[in-house]
Amino acid sequence: MSDFIWVEKYRPQQIDECILPDHIKKTFQDFVDQGEIPNMLLSGPPGIGKTTVAKALCLSLIHISEPTRRTPISYAVFCLK
């Protein structure tokens, strides 16, 4: 564990752990609840959480139960390191 950098160690793993405006967090949580993420383009200056939100969305989908998932998750999700 000691070889992880601080940013990765404390990065939110689920959407509900991200600090976002309520309406945006609800939108992202709705995607997770539906079991699929639409095509999105996250833009903005460095450090606002684009990568964190993208990883949290993917990890949230991985953790939902199989019966609620509409389509299988691509193995590309596991390449987000």
Stockholm file with secondary structure:
# STOCKHOLM 1.0

chainA/1-81         MSDFIWVEKYRPQQIDECILPDHIKKTFQDFVDQGEIPNMLLSGPPGIGKTTVAKALCLSLIHISEPTRRTPISYAVFCLK
#=GR chainA/1-81 SS CTTSCHHHHTSCCSGGGSCCCHHHHHHHHHHHHHTCCCCCCCCCSTTSSHHHHHHHHHHHHHHSCGGGCSSCCCGGGGGCC
#=GC SS_cons        CTTSCHHHHTSCCSGGGSCCCHHHHHHHHHHHHHTCCCCCCCCCSTTSSHHHHHHHHHHHHHHSCGGGCSSCCCGGGGGCC
//
